[in-house]
Amino acid sequence: MHRLVVLLAIFLNVCYCAKILIYCPSISQSHVLLCGKYADVLHNDGHDTVLFIPSYIPSLDTFDGAKQAKVWRLKNISNFFETLGETWQDWLENTNDVGFFGRMNMEYIWWIPMCKTMVDMLPRMKHITDYNFDLAIIKDVDYCDIAIVRSLGIRKYALLSSEPLMDKIVWDLGIHNPPSYVPSIEENALDDRMSFWQRLTNSYKRFQSIVLHYIVNKWIVEIFREKVDPNFPSTIDLMRNCSIVLVNTNEMFDLPRPISPKVVYIGSLGHGNGSVDSKIDEIFNKGALGSVYISFGTVAPFDYLPIRIKRSILTAVQGLPDYHFIIKIPTTDTTTAQLFQNVTNVDLLHWVPQNDVLKHPNLRLFVTHGGMNSVLEGATGGVPMLVMPVFTDQFRNGKNVERRGNGLMIRREDIEETTFLSKMKLLLDKEQYVKVAKRIAKMITTRPFIGEERVTKWINFTIRYDLHEIYDLTANTMFNIQYFLVDIILFFCIFILGTHILIKIIAQGYN
């Protein structure tokens, strides 16, 4: 009887095993790492999971992201995307808000050329079509990816949002998105409490985001109708047909907002256990009052920062001698070591197990660029954060840290020599930031259903059923006149006005 139960369990597991493709261009190391975590979670759940990485940045070709799942790569595409990174330093100095035309220019010179290149690469991806995947999971950054997956013959797909829900996704899914208290995503340092001028700014950013979305959709569709199929559907329609949207944020930390049944908050996967090797442990145990960890991510690393920002950080390190600072720098960085060569309370490291060190008992502060992965890991680790946003959703994430009370945000244009020192002292001296950070971490780690469980249960459910029609909101196909009840309001206005005129006419008749 026992053997029969075991055999039945094995049989059921085989039955529910599906072929899952995670389509993840290497636009940054953090994006590949996020995709890799999802691939491993689904692999460990018994699925035949493939992480497919089109090589947008050739220097990441040795970084798999996944530890257990299969990894397929499409190399020798183009190094165009990587060469654009050389402009980051000037951009970090001079730009906080890309603006409508700047973002449209980025789409046209960055994403559209890569989209054309990927369409030309479709014959090299025939093995994906032949593999007969049951489901694809697609990143949300570039809608060209959805069109590529469609061209490969995969009809059922889920979206993976690496940041809070983007305006274009919310628009396409017909989700209520009031600009009065839901901040737009791109370069927008606002939370859910806005003044009149902030609501005006937020409304403008929301409007320009949707207008740009339609322009980019037109460009992408033109490419596919020219090269793939003259009747190729709109990417907006493809987005509306997705089964679910997995969001890389946590409702215990993110700002509350309207969502739809298609939206599933996941949060960070693989929280880590705080265990580090002896060398890292020794470094983080330095400092009489604790340690401070500084990392600005992989897209705009420390050596890309303008010299005035580096000097402000140097002033903070020198002004807090009882704390030991750990600064993550890339292997190509040759200038930061010179800047800190006479400073004794700092270590410059090329690699740090961030998820684990953020739970180190001697860590007192995390200085970050505000990427969603880093902010979630900091929140889960229960450590106060100082956020200096660089681009896109990082401004909103930084403002959210302030809103929740577990840290502060500084803007690049406001940074002077003592800015980092004053902000760090405030965060290190006030116990309230630690208390709030610990409370948020407790809520995140004890909420019902951990991230891994949400991923596996929802993906399994998606594989078995066609959810996109069940969860579709009628709003995503309504005209604005219908959605905002303009016709109803107009009807009542005409009715009231007509009634008023009729009463006046009747009254005049009696006179």
TORDO-45070 format. One line per field, with one value per residue (C-alpha): residue number from 1; residue in one letter; z, x, y. Coordinates in steps of 0.2 Angstrom, whole numbers, plus 5000, padded with zeros to 4 digits. Layout:
nr <- (NUM,...)
rest <- (A,...)
c3 <- (Z,...)
c1 <- (X,...)
c2 <- (Y,...)
% end
This chain:
nr <- (1,2,3,4,5,6,7,8,9,10,11,12,13,14,15,16,17,18,19,20,21,22,23,24,25,26,27,28,29,30,31,32,33,34,35,36,37,38,39,40,41,42,43,44,45,46,47,48,49,50,51,52,53,54,55,56,57,58,59,60,61,62,63,64,65,66,67,68,69,70,71,72,73,74,75,76,77,78,79,80,81,82,83,84,85,86,87,88,89,90,91,92,93,94,95,96,97,98,99,100,101,102,103,104,105,106,107,108,109,110,111,112,113,114,115,116,117,118,119,120,121,122,123,124,125,126,127,128,129,130,131,132,133,134,135,136,137,138,139,140,141,142,143,144,145,146,147,148,149,150,151,152,153,154,155,156,157,158,159,160,161,162,163,164,165,166,167,168,169,170,171,172,173,174,175,176,177,178,179,180,181,182,183,184,185,186,187,188,189,190,191,192,193,194,195,196,197,198,199,200,201,202,203,204,205,206,207,208,209,210,211,212,213,214,215,216,217,218,219,220,221,222,223,224,225,226,227,228,229,230,231,232,233,234,235,236,237,238,239,240,241,242,243,244,245,246,247,248,249,250,251,252,253,254,255,256,257,258,259,260,261,262,263,264,265,266,267,268,269,270,271,272,273,274,275,276,277,278,279,280,281,282,283,284,285,286,287,288,289,290,291,292,293,294,295,296,297,298,299,300,301,302,303,304,305,306,307,308,309,310,311,312,313,314,315,316,317,318,319,320,321,322,323,324,325,326,327,328,329,330,331,332,333,334,335,336,337,338,339,340,341,342,343,344,345,346,347,348,349,350,351,352,353,354,355,356,357,358,359,360,361,362,363,364,365,366,367,368,369,370,371,372,373,374,375,376,377,378,379,380,381,382,383,384,385,386,387,388,389,390,391,392,393,394,395,396,397,398,399,400,401,402,403,404,405,406,407,408,409,410,411,412,413,414,415,416,417,418,419,420,421,422,423,424,425,426,427,428,429,430,431,432,433,434,435,436,437,438,439,440,441,442,443,444,445,446,447,448,449,450,451,452,453,454,455,456,457,458,459,460,461,462,463,464,465,466,467,468,469,470,471,472,473,474,475,476,477,478,479,480,481,482,483,484,485,486,487,488,489,490,491,492,493,494,495,496,497,498,499,500,501,502,503,504,505,506,507,508,509,510,511)
rest <- (M,H,R,L,V,V,L,L,A,I,F,L,N,V,C,Y,C,A,K,I,L,I,Y,C,P,S,I,S,Q,S,H,V,L,L,C,G,K,Y,A,D,V,L,H,N,D,G,H,D,T,V,L,F,I,P,S,Y,I,P,S,L,D,T,F,D,G,A,K,Q,A,K,V,W,R,L,K,N,I,S,N,F,F,E,T,L,G,E,T,W,Q,D,W,L,E,N,T,N,D,V,G,F,F,G,R,M,N,M,E,Y,I,W,W,I,P,M,C,K,T,M,V,D,M,L,P,R,M,K,H,I,T,D,Y,N,F,D,L,A,I,I,K,D,V,D,Y,C,D,I,A,I,V,R,S,L,G,I,R,K,Y,A,L,L,S,S,E,P,L,M,D,K,I,V,W,D,L,G,I,H,N,P,P,S,Y,V,P,S,I,E,E,N,A,L,D,D,R,M,S,F,W,Q,R,L,T,N,S,Y,K,R,F,Q,S,I,V,L,H,Y,I,V,N,K,W,I,V,E,I,F,R,E,K,V,D,P,N,F,P,S,T,I,D,L,M,R,N,C,S,I,V,L,V,N,T,N,E,M,F,D,L,P,R,P,I,S,P,K,V,V,Y,I,G,S,L,G,H,G,N,G,S,V,D,S,K,I,D,E,I,F,N,K,G,A,L,G,S,V,Y,I,S,F,G,T,V,A,P,F,D,Y,L,P,I,R,I,K,R,S,I,L,T,A,V,Q,G,L,P,D,Y,H,F,I,I,K,I,P,T,T,D,T,T,T,A,Q,L,F,Q,N,V,T,N,V,D,L,L,H,W,V,P,Q,N,D,V,L,K,H,P,N,L,R,L,F,V,T,H,G,G,M,N,S,V,L,E,G,A,T,G,G,V,P,M,L,V,M,P,V,F,T,D,Q,F,R,N,G,K,N,V,E,R,R,G,N,G,L,M,I,R,R,E,D,I,E,E,T,T,F,L,S,K,M,K,L,L,L,D,K,E,Q,Y,V,K,V,A,K,R,I,A,K,M,I,T,T,R,P,F,I,G,E,E,R,V,T,K,W,I,N,F,T,I,R,Y,D,L,H,E,I,Y,D,L,T,A,N,T,M,F,N,I,Q,Y,F,L,V,D,I,I,L,F,F,C,I,F,I,L,G,T,H,I,L,I,K,I,I,A,Q,G,Y,N)
c3 <- (5000,5004,4988,4979,4987,4983,4965,4964,4971,4958,4944,4950,4950,4933,4927,4933,4927,4913,4901,4907,4897,4907,4893,4901,4890,4900,4902,4919,4931,4944,4931,4926,4945,4947,4933,4939,4956,4948,4937,4952,4962,4947,4944,4962,4961,4948,4931,4916,4918,4905,4908,4891,4890,4874,4877,4877,4887,4882,4898,4907,4897,4911,4924,4923,4938,4940,4950,4947,4931,4913,4905,4887,4879,4862,4860,4847,4845,4847,4859,4855,4872,4882,4873,4878,4896,4893,4894,4912,4921,4912,4914,4933,4935,4924,4924,4937,4926,4908,4902,4888,4873,4882,4886,4868,4862,4873,4866,4849,4850,4863,4863,4845,4837,4849,4845,4826,4830,4840,4826,4814,4826,4826,4815,4828,4841,4832,4845,4857,4846,4844,4863,4864,4880,4890,4898,4896,4909,4902,4909,4909,4903,4885,4876,4861,4872,4872,4853,4852,4863,4853,4837,4844,4846,4864,4868,4887,4896,4913,4915,4928,4934,4942,4950,4956,4943,4928,4921,4904,4912,4923,4908,4897,4911,4914,4932,4941,4943,4951,4950,4965,4976,4965,4960,4942,4941,4930,4939,4951,4969,4976,4988,4991,5000,4987,4987,4973,4962,4966,4959,4944,4941,4944,4932,4918,4921,4920,4904,4895,4900,4892,4876,4875,4877,4862,4852,4856,4853,4836,4832,4838,4829,4813,4815,4817,4803,4791,4796,4804,4800,4791,4803,4819,4834,4844,4859,4870,4865,4869,4886,4890,4886,4899,4912,4927,4933,4946,4954,4962,4977,4994,4999,5017,5011,4994,4994,4994,4977,4967,4958,4948,4951,4938,4950,4962,4974,4976,4984,4986,4984,4993,5008,5014,5032,5036,5035,5027,5026,5039,5029,5026,5044,5050,5039,5044,5063,5062,5069,5087,5084,5069,5050,5035,5018,5002,4985,4970,4960,4944,4931,4938,4950,4962,4950,4938,4952,4949,4960,4971,4976,4980,4990,5000,5004,5008,5021,5029,5031,5038,5050,5057,5063,5075,5060,5047,5029,5016,4998,4984,4968,4951,4946,4933,4946,4948,4955,4971,4979,4976,4984,5000,5001,5017,5026,5038,5042,5025,5014,4995,4990,4972,4978,4993,4996,4999,5004,5018,5024,5026,5040,5048,5067,5066,5051,5055,5039,5020,5007,4991,4974,4977,4965,4969,4973,4985,4994,4996,5003,5015,5021,5023,5033,5045,5042,5040,5022,5014,4996,4982,4967,4949,4937,4934,4949,4961,4965,4970,4980,4989,4993,4999,5011,5018,5019,5028,5040,5038,5030,5020,5002,4995,4977,4968,4964,4982,4987,4995,5004,5021,5014,5017,5034,5040,5034,5040,5057,5058,5053,5065,5080,5080,5087,5078,5061,5068,5076,5061,5050,5062,5062,5043,5042,5054,5044,5027,5034,5043,5030,5024,5010,5007,4989,4984,4988,4979,4963,4963,4967,4955,4941,4943,4943,4927,4918,4921,4917,4905,4917,4906,4901,4918,4926,4912,4918,4905,4908,4897,4882,4887,4879,4890,4888,4895,4909,4916,4914,4903,4893,4910,4917,4900,4901,4918,4913,4898,4909,4923,4910,4900,4916,4921,4904,4904,4921,4916,4900,4911,4924,4910,4903,4919,4920)
c1 <- (5000,5014,5023,5006,5005,5023,5020,5004,5013,5026,5014,5004,5020,5025,5007,5009,5026,5026,5038,5041,5051,5057,5062,5075,5086,5102,5099,5107,5114,5100,5087,5095,5097,5078,5074,5086,5077,5060,5068,5075,5059,5049,5063,5062,5044,5046,5044,5055,5061,5072,5079,5082,5094,5096,5113,5110,5126,5140,5150,5135,5137,5146,5132,5118,5107,5099,5108,5097,5086,5092,5100,5100,5108,5107,5124,5132,5117,5124,5135,5125,5116,5132,5141,5127,5132,5147,5135,5130,5142,5137,5119,5121,5128,5115,5099,5086,5071,5073,5057,5045,5056,5072,5062,5056,5073,5079,5066,5070,5089,5090,5075,5069,5085,5087,5069,5073,5089,5079,5066,5080,5086,5070,5077,5090,5077,5068,5073,5062,5047,5051,5052,5033,5033,5017,5020,5031,5036,5041,5049,5039,5052,5051,5035,5045,5048,5030,5029,5045,5037,5021,5031,5039,5022,5019,5001,5000,5011,5013,5021,5035,5036,5053,5047,5030,5017,5021,5009,5008,5003,4990,4983,4982,4974,4961,4966,4960,4975,4970,4984,4977,4986,4995,5012,5018,5033,5046,5058,5044,5049,5031,5021,5002,5001,5002,5000,4990,5006,5012,4996,4997,5015,5009,4995,5007,5019,5005,4999,5016,5019,5003,5006,5024,5017,5006,5020,5032,5018,5016,5034,5035,5020,5027,5042,5033,5020,5034,5046,5034,5016,5006,4992,5002,4992,4995,5007,4994,4982,4995,4998,4979,4979,4992,4986,4994,5006,5019,5025,5042,5036,5028,5011,5018,5030,5024,5011,4993,4984,4970,4974,4965,4964,4978,4990,5000,5012,5027,5041,5059,5063,5077,5078,5094,5098,5112,5125,5142,5159,5172,5181,5165,5159,5176,5174,5156,5161,5173,5168,5165,5147,5143,5145,5138,5135,5136,5130,5123,5119,5126,5119,5126,5140,5151,5164,5151,5146,5151,5166,5156,5145,5160,5168,5152,5153,5171,5167,5154,5166,5179,5166,5160,5176,5167,5158,5166,5161,5159,5158,5154,5164,5166,5182,5185,5185,5203,5198,5189,5204,5214,5200,5200,5218,5222,5205,5206,5188,5183,5184,5181,5174,5171,5158,5146,5132,5120,5105,5114,5124,5109,5104,5121,5119,5133,5125,5118,5114,5112,5115,5108,5102,5084,5082,5067,5078,5089,5075,5065,5081,5085,5067,5067,5084,5076,5090,5087,5091,5098,5092,5100,5089,5097,5083,5065,5056,5070,5064,5047,5055,5066,5051,5042,5056,5053,5034,5036,5048,5063,5074,5078,5080,5092,5092,5108,5106,5105,5121,5134,5150,5141,5125,5129,5137,5121,5109,5119,5121,5102,5098,5112,5107,5088,5082,5065,5072,5078,5061,5051,5064,5062,5043,5042,5054,5044,5028,5036,5043,5027,5014,5003,5011,5029,5035,5041,5024,5014,5025,5022,5004,4999,5010,5003,4985,4989,4996,4980,4967,4965,4964,4966,4947,4941,4952,4950,4942,4930,4938,4953,4942,4930,4932,4937,4919,4912,4925,4924,4905,4906,4891,4881,4887,4883,4865,4862,4868,4857,4842,4845,4847,4832,4821,4827,4822,4806,4801,4805,4795,4780,4782,4782,4766,4757,4763)
c2 <- (5000,5012,5009,5012,5029,5034,5029,5039,5054,5052,5050,5066,5076,5070,5075,5093,5095,5109,5116,5134,5147,5163,5176,5188,5199,5203,5222,5222,5209,5212,5208,5192,5188,5191,5180,5166,5166,5163,5149,5140,5141,5133,5121,5115,5114,5100,5110,5109,5127,5136,5153,5160,5175,5185,5193,5212,5215,5203,5206,5197,5181,5172,5177,5164,5170,5153,5139,5124,5128,5126,5142,5145,5160,5169,5176,5187,5198,5216,5226,5242,5241,5239,5254,5266,5263,5274,5289,5285,5296,5312,5307,5304,5322,5331,5322,5318,5318,5311,5320,5315,5318,5311,5295,5294,5297,5282,5271,5275,5274,5260,5248,5249,5245,5230,5225,5225,5215,5202,5200,5196,5183,5173,5159,5156,5154,5140,5127,5137,5134,5116,5114,5117,5127,5127,5144,5159,5172,5188,5204,5219,5232,5230,5225,5219,5204,5199,5200,5189,5176,5177,5175,5159,5151,5152,5158,5157,5169,5178,5195,5198,5216,5219,5235,5242,5241,5252,5265,5256,5239,5247,5256,5240,5230,5243,5245,5260,5271,5288,5301,5309,5297,5284,5291,5288,5277,5285,5298,5303,5306,5306,5296,5294,5311,5325,5344,5352,5355,5337,5330,5341,5335,5317,5319,5326,5312,5299,5307,5308,5289,5283,5294,5287,5269,5271,5278,5264,5251,5258,5257,5239,5233,5241,5230,5214,5218,5221,5206,5193,5194,5209,5205,5204,5210,5226,5223,5232,5218,5205,5213,5212,5193,5189,5177,5185,5198,5194,5209,5211,5221,5217,5224,5226,5239,5246,5260,5253,5255,5247,5231,5218,5199,5197,5206,5195,5203,5191,5202,5196,5177,5168,5180,5172,5167,5180,5167,5174,5167,5171,5184,5194,5192,5199,5214,5218,5215,5230,5247,5250,5256,5245,5244,5253,5245,5256,5249,5258,5243,5236,5248,5264,5258,5268,5273,5281,5293,5312,5317,5329,5314,5303,5317,5319,5300,5302,5316,5305,5290,5301,5310,5293,5285,5273,5265,5254,5256,5243,5250,5238,5243,5234,5225,5239,5253,5260,5277,5274,5265,5281,5292,5281,5276,5285,5281,5267,5263,5257,5241,5241,5225,5218,5206,5206,5193,5207,5197,5189,5204,5215,5203,5204,5208,5222,5231,5248,5256,5252,5266,5261,5267,5262,5248,5237,5222,5231,5240,5224,5216,5230,5230,5211,5213,5226,5239,5257,5264,5280,5280,5290,5287,5286,5283,5275,5268,5271,5289,5282,5268,5280,5291,5275,5272,5289,5286,5270,5278,5265,5277,5293,5299,5311,5318,5320,5338,5342,5333,5344,5340,5336,5330,5311,5314,5324,5311,5296,5303,5306,5288,5281,5291,5290,5274,5276,5271,5255,5251,5254,5244,5229,5230,5231,5216,5206,5210,5205,5188,5183,5188,5174,5164,5167,5173,5156,5148,5162,5159,5140,5140,5154,5147,5130,5137,5147,5132,5122,5136,5150,5165,5179,5179,5176,5190,5202,5219,5226,5243,5238,5239,5253,5271,5285,5292,5276,5273,5291,5292,5307,5302,5299,5316,5325,5316,5323,5340,5341,5334,5347,5361,5355,5354,5371,5378,5369,5376,5394,5392,5385,5399,5412,5405,5407,5425)
% end
